[in-house]
Amino acid sequence: MPRETVILECTEARKEGKPPSRYLSSRNKKLQTEAVEKKKYNPFLRRRTLHREIKKA
């Protein structure tokens, strides 16, 4: 299957000294070759922030 699970991490939290929030999402590797970016809620900052795909450890 071309669909894979990706981890999205907040891009703004570390700049403000807070822990980053993370979400799981999926994407189709064949149709979407670039990294995923979504606006998601960060409970530590109490607002919607930009979350980007990170590499799995």
PDB file of N, CA, C and O in Angstrom:
ATOM      1  N   MET A   1       0.833  -1.190   0.000  1.00  0.00           N
ATOM      2  CA  MET A   1       0.000   0.000   0.000  1.00  0.00           C
ATOM      3  C   MET A   1       0.882   1.260   0.000  1.00  0.00           C
ATOM      4  O   MET A   1       1.873   1.315   0.728  1.00  0.00           O
ATOM      5  N   PRO A   2       0.536   2.251  -0.796  1.00  0.00           N
ATOM      6  CA  PRO A   2       1.334   3.475  -0.852  1.00  0.00           C
ATOM      7  C   PRO A   2       1.064   4.434   0.314  1.00  0.00           C
ATOM      8  O   PRO A   2       1.840   5.367   0.522  1.00  0.00           O
ATOM      9  N   ARG A   3      -0.022   4.227   1.082  1.00  0.00           N
ATOM     10  CA  ARG A   3      -0.340   5.146   2.179  1.00  0.00           C
ATOM     11  C   ARG A   3       0.543   4.837   3.387  1.00  0.00           C
ATOM     12  O   ARG A   3       0.696   3.680   3.779  1.00  0.00           O
ATOM     13  N   GLU A   4       1.124   5.892   3.972  1.00  0.00           N
ATOM     14  CA  GLU A   4       1.995   5.708   5.128  1.00  0.00           C
ATOM     15  C   GLU A   4       1.597   6.661   6.246  1.00  0.00           C
ATOM     16  O   GLU A   4       1.029   7.723   5.994  1.00  0.00           O
ATOM     17  N   THR A   5       1.897   6.278   7.478  1.00  0.00           N
ATOM     18  CA  THR A   5       1.631   7.103   8.647  1.00  0.00           C
ATOM     19  C   THR A   5       2.798   8.064   8.855  1.00  0.00           C
ATOM     20  O   THR A   5       3.960   7.666   8.771  1.00  0.00           O
ATOM     21  N   VAL A   6       2.482   9.332   9.127  1.00  0.00           N
ATOM     22  CA  VAL A   6       3.507  10.349   9.360  1.00  0.00           C
ATOM     23  C   VAL A   6       3.238  11.035  10.699  1.00  0.00           C
ATOM     24  O   VAL A   6       2.109  11.041  11.190  1.00  0.00           O
ATOM     25  N   ILE A   7       4.287  11.612  11.280  1.00  0.00           N
ATOM     26  CA  ILE A   7       4.180  12.342  12.539  1.00  0.00           C
ATOM     27  C   ILE A   7       4.258  13.832  12.229  1.00  0.00           C
ATOM     28  O   ILE A   7       5.178  14.282  11.546  1.00  0.00           O
ATOM     29  N   LEU A   8       3.288  14.597  12.733  1.00  0.00           N
ATOM     30  CA  LEU A   8       3.270  16.049  12.560  1.00  0.00           C
ATOM     31  C   LEU A   8       3.652  16.696  13.890  1.00  0.00           C
ATOM     32  O   LEU A   8       3.092  16.356  14.932  1.00  0.00           O
ATOM     33  N   GLU A   9       4.605  17.629  13.856  1.00  0.00           N
ATOM     34  CA  GLU A   9       5.061  18.304  15.072  1.00  0.00           C
ATOM     35  C   GLU A   9       4.889  19.807  14.928  1.00  0.00           C
ATOM     36  O   GLU A   9       5.088  20.363  13.847  1.00  0.00           O
ATOM     37  N   CYS A  10       4.520  20.460  16.019  1.00  0.00           N
ATOM     38  CA  CYS A  10       4.318  21.908  16.034  1.00  0.00           C
ATOM     39  C   CYS A  10       5.628  22.637  15.739  1.00  0.00           C
ATOM     40  O   CYS A  10       6.686  22.250  16.235  1.00  0.00           O
ATOM     41  N   THR A  11       5.550  23.691  14.931  1.00  0.00           N
ATOM     42  CA  THR A  11       6.741  24.456  14.559  1.00  0.00           C
ATOM     43  C   THR A  11       6.946  25.687  15.443  1.00  0.00           C
ATOM     44  O   THR A  11       8.034  26.264  15.442  1.00  0.00           O
ATOM     45  N   GLU A  12       5.925  26.099  16.197  1.00  0.00           N
ATOM     46  CA  GLU A  12       6.001  27.346  16.960  1.00  0.00           C
ATOM     47  C   GLU A  12       6.280  27.154  18.450  1.00  0.00           C
ATOM     48  O   GLU A  12       6.693  28.102  19.117  1.00  0.00           O
ATOM     49  N   ALA A  13       6.066  25.966  18.980  1.00  0.00           N
ATOM     50  CA  ALA A  13       6.128  25.759  20.433  1.00  0.00           C
ATOM     51  C   ALA A  13       7.531  25.935  20.995  1.00  0.00           C
ATOM     52  O   ALA A  13       7.696  26.573  22.036  1.00  0.00           O
ATOM     53  N   ARG A  14       8.532  25.393  20.341  1.00  0.00           N
ATOM     54  CA  ARG A  14       9.898  25.472  20.882  1.00  0.00           C
ATOM     55  C   ARG A  14      10.422  26.899  20.898  1.00  0.00           C
ATOM     56  O   ARG A  14      11.227  27.254  21.759  1.00  0.00           O
ATOM     57  N   LYS A  15       9.972  27.721  19.952  1.00  0.00           N
ATOM     58  CA  LYS A  15      10.387  29.128  19.938  1.00  0.00           C
ATOM     59  C   LYS A  15       9.889  29.857  21.180  1.00  0.00           C
ATOM     60  O   LYS A  15      10.527  30.792  21.663  1.00  0.00           O
ATOM     61  N   GLU A  16       8.727  29.410  21.697  1.00  0.00           N
ATOM     62  CA  GLU A  16       8.125  30.052  22.863  1.00  0.00           C
ATOM     63  C   GLU A  16       8.456  29.327  24.165  1.00  0.00           C
ATOM     64  O   GLU A  16       7.928  29.683  25.219  1.00  0.00           O
ATOM     65  N   GLY A  17       9.322  28.317  24.108  1.00  0.00           N
ATOM     66  CA  GLY A  17       9.739  27.617  25.310  1.00  0.00           C
ATOM     67  C   GLY A  17       8.743  26.617  25.849  1.00  0.00           C
ATOM     68  O   GLY A  17       8.804  26.272  27.029  1.00  0.00           O
ATOM     69  N   LYS A  18       7.831  26.143  25.027  1.00  0.00           N
ATOM     70  CA  LYS A  18       6.822  25.165  25.438  1.00  0.00           C
ATOM     71  C   LYS A  18       7.113  23.827  24.762  1.00  0.00           C
ATOM     72  O   LYS A  18       7.828  23.789  23.761  1.00  0.00           O
ATOM     73  N   PRO A  19       6.568  22.727  25.293  1.00  0.00           N
ATOM     74  CA  PRO A  19       6.759  21.436  24.624  1.00  0.00           C
ATOM     75  C   PRO A  19       5.936  21.370  23.335  1.00  0.00           C
ATOM     76  O   PRO A  19       4.812  21.872  23.304  1.00  0.00           O
ATOM     77  N   PRO A  20       6.468  20.766  22.280  1.00  0.00           N
ATOM     78  CA  PRO A  20       5.723  20.688  21.024  1.00  0.00           C
ATOM     79  C   PRO A  20       4.646  19.613  21.078  1.00  0.00           C
ATOM     80  O   PRO A  20       4.843  18.555  21.675  1.00  0.00           O
ATOM     81  N   SER A  21       3.517  19.889  20.456  1.00  0.00           N
ATOM     82  CA  SER A  21       2.475  18.870  20.348  1.00  0.00           C
ATOM     83  C   SER A  21       2.723  18.067  19.083  1.00  0.00           C
ATOM     84  O   SER A  21       3.279  18.576  18.110  1.00  0.00           O
ATOM     85  N   ARG A  22       2.304  16.806  19.104  1.00  0.00           N
ATOM     86  CA  ARG A  22       2.487  15.922  17.951  1.00  0.00           C
ATOM     87  C   ARG A  22       1.179  15.238  17.618  1.00  0.00           C
ATOM     88  O   ARG A  22       0.395  14.900  18.505  1.00  0.00           O
ATOM     89  N   TYR A  23       0.952  15.038  16.328  1.00  0.00           N
ATOM     90  CA  TYR A  23      -0.226  14.343  15.827  1.00  0.00           C
ATOM     91  C   TYR A  23       0.210  13.283  14.835  1.00  0.00           C
ATOM     92  O   TYR A  23       1.251  13.419  14.193  1.00  0.00           O
ATOM     93  N   LEU A  24      -0.586  12.221  14.706  1.00  0.00           N
ATOM     94  CA  LEU A  24      -0.378  11.212  13.677  1.00  0.00           C
ATOM     95  C   LEU A  24      -1.341  11.489  12.540  1.00  0.00           C
ATOM     96  O   LEU A  24      -2.500  11.831  12.772  1.00  0.00           O
ATOM     97  N   SER A  25      -0.874  11.344  11.329  1.00  0.00           N
ATOM     98  CA  SER A  25      -1.689  11.535  10.135  1.00  0.00           C
ATOM     99  C   SER A  25      -1.204  10.543   9.090  1.00  0.00           C
ATOM    100  O   SER A  25      -0.236   9.817   9.316  1.00  0.00           O
ATOM    101  N   SER A  26      -1.875  10.512   7.952  1.00  0.00           N
ATOM    102  CA  SER A  26      -1.430   9.618   6.883  1.00  0.00           C
ATOM    103  C   SER A  26      -1.388  10.389   5.579  1.00  0.00           C
ATOM    104  O   SER A  26      -2.059  11.408   5.415  1.00  0.00           O
ATOM    105  N   ARG A  27      -0.584   9.882   4.653  1.00  0.00           N
ATOM    106  CA  ARG A  27      -0.488  10.497   3.342  1.00  0.00           C
ATOM    107  C   ARG A  27      -0.222   9.408   2.315  1.00  0.00           C
ATOM    108  O   ARG A  27       0.284   8.334   2.643  1.00  0.00           O
ATOM    109  N   ASN A  28      -0.568   9.701   1.074  1.00  0.00           N
ATOM    110  CA  ASN A  28      -0.327   8.789  -0.032  1.00  0.00           C
ATOM    111  C   ASN A  28       1.032   9.142  -0.630  1.00  0.00           C
ATOM    112  O   ASN A  28       1.200  10.225  -1.189  1.00  0.00           O
ATOM    113  N   LYS A  29       1.994   8.242  -0.515  1.00  0.00           N
ATOM    114  CA  LYS A  29       3.359   8.525  -0.970  1.00  0.00           C
ATOM    115  C   LYS A  29       3.442   8.770  -2.468  1.00  0.00           C
ATOM    116  O   LYS A  29       4.264   9.568  -2.918  1.00  0.00           O
ATOM    117  N   LYS A  30       2.609   8.100  -3.242  1.00  0.00           N
ATOM    118  CA  LYS A  30       2.689   8.240  -4.698  1.00  0.00           C
ATOM    119  C   LYS A  30       2.124   9.574  -5.180  1.00  0.00           C
ATOM    120  O   LYS A  30       2.668  10.178  -6.104  1.00  0.00           O
ATOM    121  N   LEU A  31       1.044  10.033  -4.566  1.00  0.00           N
ATOM    122  CA  LEU A  31       0.398  11.268  -5.016  1.00  0.00           C
ATOM    123  C   LEU A  31       0.963  12.514  -4.338  1.00  0.00           C
ATOM    124  O   LEU A  31       0.991  13.585  -4.945  1.00  0.00           O
ATOM    125  N   GLN A  32       1.407  12.391  -3.109  1.00  0.00           N
ATOM    126  CA  GLN A  32       1.896  13.545  -2.351  1.00  0.00           C
ATOM    127  C   GLN A  32       3.343  13.282  -1.936  1.00  0.00           C
ATOM    128  O   GLN A  32       3.601  12.666  -0.902  1.00  0.00           O
ATOM    129  N   THR A  33       4.277  13.755  -2.750  1.00  0.00           N
ATOM    130  CA  THR A  33       5.690  13.472  -2.496  1.00  0.00           C
ATOM    131  C   THR A  33       6.331  14.478  -1.538  1.00  0.00           C
ATOM    132  O   THR A  33       7.346  14.155  -0.921  1.00  0.00           O
ATOM    133  N   GLU A  34       5.779  15.677  -1.392  1.00  0.00           N
ATOM    134  CA  GLU A  34       6.358  16.673  -0.493  1.00  0.00           C
ATOM    135  C   GLU A  34       5.863  16.436   0.938  1.00  0.00           C
ATOM    136  O   GLU A  34       4.911  15.686   1.153  1.00  0.00           O
ATOM    137  N   ALA A  35       6.507  17.076   1.904  1.00  0.00           N
ATOM    138  CA  ALA A  35       6.169  16.908   3.319  1.00  0.00           C
ATOM    139  C   ALA A  35       4.797  17.517   3.610  1.00  0.00           C
ATOM    140  O   ALA A  35       4.384  18.488   2.976  1.00  0.00           O
ATOM    141  N   VAL A  36       4.103  16.925   4.583  1.00  0.00           N
ATOM    142  CA  VAL A  36       2.756  17.353   4.955  1.00  0.00           C
ATOM    143  C   VAL A  36       2.846  18.535   5.913  1.00  0.00           C
ATOM    144  O   VAL A  36       3.685  18.544   6.814  1.00  0.00           O
ATOM    145  N   GLU A  37       1.982  19.535   5.719  1.00  0.00           N
ATOM    146  CA  GLU A  37       1.839  20.673   6.628  1.00  0.00           C
ATOM    147  C   GLU A  37       0.359  20.886   6.874  1.00  0.00           C
ATOM    148  O   GLU A  37      -0.420  21.004   5.928  1.00  0.00           O
ATOM    149  N   LYS A  38      -0.038  20.935   8.145  1.00  0.00           N
ATOM    150  CA  LYS A  38      -1.442  21.151   8.503  1.00  0.00           C
ATOM    151  C   LYS A  38      -1.515  22.085   9.699  1.00  0.00           C
ATOM    152  O   LYS A  38      -0.596  22.141  10.516  1.00  0.00           O
ATOM    153  N   LYS A  39      -2.617  22.818   9.791  1.00  0.00           N
ATOM    154  CA  LYS A  39      -2.885  23.631  10.969  1.00  0.00           C
ATOM    155  C   LYS A  39      -3.642  22.747  11.956  1.00  0.00           C
ATOM    156  O   LYS A  39      -4.737  22.268  11.663  1.00  0.00           O
ATOM    157  N   LYS A  40      -3.040  22.537  13.140  1.00  0.00           N
ATOM    158  CA  LYS A  40      -3.647  21.705  14.169  1.00  0.00           C
ATOM    159  C   LYS A  40      -3.608  22.458  15.496  1.00  0.00           C
ATOM    160  O   LYS A  40      -2.858  23.421  15.656  1.00  0.00           O
ATOM    161  N   TYR A  41      -4.432  22.003  16.450  1.00  0.00           N
ATOM    162  CA  TYR A  41      -4.500  22.645  17.757  1.00  0.00           C
ATOM    163  C   TYR A  41      -3.338  22.205  18.642  1.00  0.00           C
ATOM    164  O   TYR A  41      -3.061  21.011  18.763  1.00  0.00           O
ATOM    165  N   ASN A  42      -2.657  23.175  19.263  1.00  0.00           N
ATOM    166  CA  ASN A  42      -1.602  22.889  20.228  1.00  0.00           C
ATOM    167  C   ASN A  42      -2.148  23.222  21.619  1.00  0.00           C
ATOM    168  O   ASN A  42      -2.360  24.394  21.929  1.00  0.00           O
ATOM    169  N   PRO A  43      -2.379  22.207  22.461  1.00  0.00           N
ATOM    170  CA  PRO A  43      -2.960  22.472  23.783  1.00  0.00           C
ATOM    171  C   PRO A  43      -2.037  23.252  24.720  1.00  0.00           C
ATOM    172  O   PRO A  43      -2.521  23.912  25.639  1.00  0.00           O
ATOM    173  N   PHE A  44      -0.724  23.194  24.510  1.00  0.00           N
ATOM    174  CA  PHE A  44       0.210  23.930  25.364  1.00  0.00           C
ATOM    175  C   PHE A  44       0.159  25.427  25.068  1.00  0.00           C
ATOM    176  O   PHE A  44       0.313  26.242  25.978  1.00  0.00           O
ATOM    177  N   LEU A  45      -0.054  25.793  23.812  1.00  0.00           N
ATOM    178  CA  LEU A  45      -0.158  27.201  23.426  1.00  0.00           C
ATOM    179  C   LEU A  45      -1.609  27.674  23.390  1.00  0.00           C
ATOM    180  O   LEU A  45      -1.874  28.875  23.330  1.00  0.00           O
ATOM    181  N   ARG A  46      -2.541  26.734  23.425  1.00  0.00           N
ATOM    182  CA  ARG A  46      -3.990  26.998  23.400  1.00  0.00           C
ATOM    183  C   ARG A  46      -4.431  27.740  22.148  1.00  0.00           C
ATOM    184  O   ARG A  46      -5.250  28.657  22.210  1.00  0.00           O
ATOM    185  N   ARG A  47      -3.871  27.327  21.002  1.00  0.00           N
ATOM    186  CA  ARG A  47      -4.286  27.898  19.720  1.00  0.00           C
ATOM    187  C   ARG A  47      -3.883  26.957  18.590  1.00  0.00           C
ATOM    188  O   ARG A  47      -3.145  25.995  18.798  1.00  0.00           O
ATOM    189  N   ARG A  48      -4.377  27.249  17.402  1.00  0.00           N
ATOM    190  CA  ARG A  48      -4.022  26.466  16.223  1.00  0.00           C
ATOM    191  C   ARG A  48      -2.686  26.958  15.689  1.00  0.00           C
ATOM    192  O   ARG A  48      -2.469  28.160  15.532  1.00  0.00           O
ATOM    193  N   THR A  49      -1.791  26.009  15.410  1.00  0.00           N
ATOM    194  CA  THR A  49      -0.459  26.344  14.909  1.00  0.00           C
ATOM    195  C   THR A  49      -0.124  25.440  13.734  1.00  0.00           C
ATOM    196  O   THR A  49      -0.797  24.436  13.496  1.00  0.00           O
ATOM    197  N   LEU A  50       0.909  25.800  13.011  1.00  0.00           N
ATOM    198  CA  LEU A  50       1.362  25.004  11.880  1.00  0.00           C
ATOM    199  C   LEU A  50       2.150  23.800  12.379  1.00  0.00           C
ATOM    200  O   LEU A  50       3.084  23.940  13.169  1.00  0.00           O
ATOM    201  N   HIS A  51       1.765  22.616  11.912  1.00  0.00           N
ATOM    202  CA  HIS A  51       2.460  21.372  12.241  1.00  0.00           C
ATOM    203  C   HIS A  51       3.048  20.820  10.953  1.00  0.00           C
ATOM    204  O   HIS A  51       2.367  20.753   9.930  1.00  0.00           O
ATOM    205  N   ARG A  52       4.329  20.419  11.006  1.00  0.00           N
ATOM    206  CA  ARG A  52       5.021  19.870   9.835  1.00  0.00           C
ATOM    207  C   ARG A  52       5.407  18.423  10.078  1.00  0.00           C
ATOM    208  O   ARG A  52       5.581  17.984  11.214  1.00  0.00           O
ATOM    209  N   GLU A  53       5.534  17.700   8.982  1.00  0.00           N
ATOM    210  CA  GLU A  53       5.959  16.304   9.050  1.00  0.00           C
ATOM    211  C   GLU A  53       7.417  16.222   9.505  1.00  0.00           C
ATOM    212  O   GLU A  53       8.266  16.983   9.041  1.00  0.00           O
ATOM    213  N   ILE A  54       7.695  15.290  10.419  1.00  0.00           N
ATOM    214  CA  ILE A  54       9.063  15.053  10.873  1.00  0.00           C
ATOM    215  C   ILE A  54       9.452  13.627  10.518  1.00  0.00           C
ATOM    216  O   ILE A  54       8.599  12.790  10.224  1.00  0.00           O
ATOM    217  N   LYS A  55      10.752  13.364  10.551  1.00  0.00           N
ATOM    218  CA  LYS A  55      11.235  12.019  10.253  1.00  0.00           C
ATOM    219  C   LYS A  55      11.011  11.111  11.452  1.00  0.00           C
ATOM    220  O   LYS A  55      11.141  11.537  12.599  1.00  0.00           O
ATOM    221  N   LYS A  56      10.676   9.872  11.179  1.00  0.00           N
ATOM    222  CA  LYS A  56      10.500   8.893  12.247  1.00  0.00           C
ATOM    223  C   LYS A  56      11.853   8.489  12.792  1.00  0.00           C
ATOM    224  O   LYS A  56      12.823   8.355  12.045  1.00  0.00           O
ATOM    225  N   ALA A  57      11.913   8.298  14.097  1.00  0.00           N
ATOM    226  CA  ALA A  57      13.178   7.910  14.741  1.00  0.00           C
ATOM    227  C   ALA A  57      13.452   6.431  14.590  1.00  0.00           C
ATOM    228  O   ALA A  57      14.472   5.939  15.072  1.00  0.00           O
TER     229      ALA A  57
END
